[in-house]
């Protein structure tokens, strides 16, 4: 099967394949995908900082200084609307198997403070969360939407999947992420074009 173009995005073959996996469980993987922080667009940084007072109560006391939330390294990033990206800060965390995590990952329960704050304030869980965090283990590069299986974190354990006794297409496993990118209508188009149904 070839990649499909839906709403301007080329959905990669590896998203259309079936694997004997199901979604991860945070208590098992310890949110391994959050070990190295994430690149975010400048507008996402501004959005997070605008919600700082809502986020701070959901972080350990030593992580509540918003001036430390981002690493200050900016890089040209063609896949971001602004053309620039910046990383979230990575902090030492000896309680995590990787030894480091994104500053927003809570050590006590391995939940994202941005997501926890969104829920606590009655917003959608992903309201404050960076786009590429939401999308992982999928990614978009030059309008190519695909499984980010060349990523080092993916191979170390941040693949967001665990074994299952039957094969399921990844576009079913990661339906929520695909609907976030393609919209419900785009996802319905994907199902129609692959001959699937839910």
C-alpha positions as CSV (number, residue, x, y, z in Angstrom):
1,X,0.0,0.0,0.0
2,X,1.3,3.5,-0.9
3,X,1.0,6.5,1.3
4,X,-2.2,8.4,1.2
5,X,-2.6,12.2,0.9
6,X,-5.3,13.5,3.2
7,X,-5.9,17.2,3.8
8,X,-2.4,18.1,2.5
9,X,-0.6,15.5,4.7
10,X,1.0,12.3,3.2
11,X,0.1,9.5,5.7
12,X,3.1,7.2,5.7
13,X,2.9,3.5,5.0
14,X,4.2,2.7,8.5
15,X,1.0,4.3,9.9
16,X,-1.1,2.0,7.7
17,X,0.6,-1.2,8.8
18,X,-0.8,-3.6,11.4
19,X,1.3,-4.5,14.5
20,X,0.7,-6.9,17.4
21,X,0.6,-4.0,19.7
22,X,-1.7,-1.8,21.7
23,X,-1.4,1.6,23.5
24,X,1.2,1.9,26.3
25,X,0.3,2.2,30.0
26,X,2.2,5.0,31.8
27,X,2.7,2.9,34.9
28,X,4.7,0.4,32.8
29,X,6.6,2.7,30.4
30,X,7.1,5.5,33.0
31,X,6.4,8.0,30.2
32,X,9.6,7.1,28.4
33,X,8.7,9.3,25.5
34,X,9.2,12.4,27.8
35,X,12.8,11.7,28.7
36,X,14.3,14.3,26.3
37,X,11.8,17.2,26.2
38,X,10.3,18.4,22.9
39,X,10.8,21.0,20.3
40,X,7.9,23.6,20.3
41,X,7.0,26.5,18.1
42,X,7.3,30.0,19.5
43,X,3.6,30.5,19.8
44,X,3.3,27.3,21.9
45,X,5.9,28.6,24.3
46,X,3.9,31.8,24.6
47,X,0.7,29.8,25.2
48,X,2.3,27.8,28.0
49,X,3.8,30.8,29.6
50,X,0.4,32.5,29.5
51,X,-1.0,29.6,31.5
52,X,1.9,29.5,33.9
53,X,-0.1,30.2,37.0
54,X,-2.4,27.2,36.2
55,X,0.5,24.9,35.5
56,X,2.7,25.7,38.5
57,X,0.5,24.0,41.1
58,X,0.9,20.7,39.2
59,X,4.7,20.7,39.2
60,X,7.1,19.9,42.0
61,X,8.1,23.0,43.9
62,X,11.6,23.0,42.4
63,X,10.2,23.2,38.8
64,X,7.8,26.1,39.2
65,X,10.0,28.9,37.9
66,X,8.8,29.5,34.4
67,X,12.1,31.1,33.4
68,X,13.6,27.5,33.5
69,X,10.9,25.8,31.5
70,X,12.6,26.2,28.1
71,X,16.3,25.5,27.2
72,X,16.8,28.8,25.3
73,X,18.2,27.0,22.2
74,X,16.3,28.2,19.1
75,X,16.7,26.4,15.8
76,X,15.2,26.9,12.3
77,X,12.4,24.5,12.0
78,X,10.5,24.4,8.7
79,X,7.7,22.3,10.1
80,X,6.7,25.0,12.6
81,X,4.4,27.8,11.4
82,X,6.8,30.5,12.8
83,X,9.8,28.7,11.2
84,X,11.5,28.5,14.6
85,X,11.6,25.9,17.4
86,X,12.8,25.8,20.9
87,X,13.2,22.9,23.3
88,X,11.5,22.4,26.6
89,X,14.1,22.0,29.4
90,X,15.4,18.6,30.4
91,X,16.1,18.0,34.1
92,X,17.9,15.3,36.0
93,X,15.5,12.8,37.5
94,X,17.2,9.8,39.2
95,X,13.8,8.2,39.9
96,X,13.2,7.8,36.1
97,X,14.9,4.8,34.3
98,X,16.4,7.2,31.8
99,X,17.8,9.5,34.4
100,X,16.4,12.7,32.8
101,X,13.0,13.9,31.8
102,X,11.2,16.9,30.4
103,X,10.7,19.5,33.1
104,X,6.9,19.1,32.7
105,X,6.9,15.4,33.5
106,X,5.8,14.9,37.1
107,X,8.0,12.4,39.0
108,X,5.3,11.3,41.4
109,X,2.9,9.9,38.8
110,X,4.7,10.3,35.4
111,X,1.8,12.5,34.1
112,X,2.5,15.7,32.1
113,X,1.9,18.8,34.2
114,X,0.6,20.6,31.2
115,X,-2.1,18.0,30.6
116,X,-2.9,17.7,34.3
117,X,-3.4,21.5,34.5
118,X,-5.6,21.5,31.4
119,X,-7.9,18.8,32.9
120,X,-7.9,20.5,36.3
121,X,-9.1,23.7,34.7
122,X,-11.9,22.1,32.8
123,X,-10.1,22.3,29.4
124,X,-9.4,19.6,26.8
125,X,-6.5,17.5,28.1
126,X,-4.3,18.6,25.2
127,X,-5.2,22.4,25.5
128,X,-1.7,23.4,26.9
129,X,0.3,20.5,25.5
130,X,2.8,21.0,22.6
131,X,1.7,19.6,19.2
132,X,4.6,17.1,18.8
133,X,4.0,15.8,22.3
134,X,0.4,15.1,21.4
135,X,1.4,13.5,18.1
136,X,4.2,11.1,19.4
137,X,5.0,8.4,18.4
138,X,3.8,9.9,15.1
139,X,5.5,13.0,13.6
140,X,5.2,15.3,10.6
141,X,8.2,16.2,8.5
142,X,7.6,18.3,5.3
143,X,3.9,17.3,5.4
144,X,4.8,13.6,5.7
145,X,2.8,12.2,8.7
146,X,4.5,9.0,9.8
147,X,5.6,6.8,12.7
148,X,8.7,8.3,14.2
149,X,10.5,5.0,14.4
150,X,13.9,6.4,13.5
151,X,13.9,8.5,16.7
152,X,16.4,7.4,19.3
153,X,13.8,7.7,22.1
154,X,11.4,5.4,20.1
155,X,14.0,2.6,20.2
156,X,14.9,3.2,23.8
157,X,11.4,2.6,24.9
158,X,9.3,5.7,24.0
159,X,7.3,4.0,21.2
160,X,4.0,4.2,23.1
161,X,3.1,0.6,22.4
162,X,3.0,-2.7,24.3
163,X,2.6,-6.2,23.1
164,X,-0.9,-7.6,22.2
165,X,-2.1,-11.0,21.0
166,X,-3.6,-9.7,17.8
167,X,-2.5,-7.3,15.1
168,X,-4.2,-3.9,14.9
169,X,-3.5,-1.2,12.3
170,X,-1.5,1.7,13.8
171,X,-4.0,4.2,12.4
172,X,-6.5,2.5,14.7
173,X,-4.2,2.4,17.7
174,X,-3.4,6.1,17.3
175,X,-6.8,7.3,16.2
176,X,-6.9,10.2,18.6
177,X,-3.6,11.6,17.4
178,X,-4.6,11.2,13.8
179,X,-7.9,12.9,14.4
180,X,-6.0,15.8,16.1
181,X,-4.0,16.3,12.9
182,X,-6.5,15.4,10.2
183,X,-9.8,16.2,11.9
184,X,-12.6,13.8,12.3
185,X,-13.5,14.2,8.6
186,X,-9.9,13.5,7.5
187,X,-9.8,10.4,9.7
188,X,-13.1,9.2,8.3
189,X,-11.6,9.7,4.8
190,X,-8.6,7.7,5.8
191,X,-10.8,4.8,7.0
192,X,-12.8,5.0,3.8
193,X,-9.7,4.9,1.6
194,X,-8.1,1.9,3.4
195,X,-11.4,0.0,3.5
196,X,-11.6,0.1,7.2
197,X,-14.4,0.9,9.7
198,X,-14.7,1.4,13.4
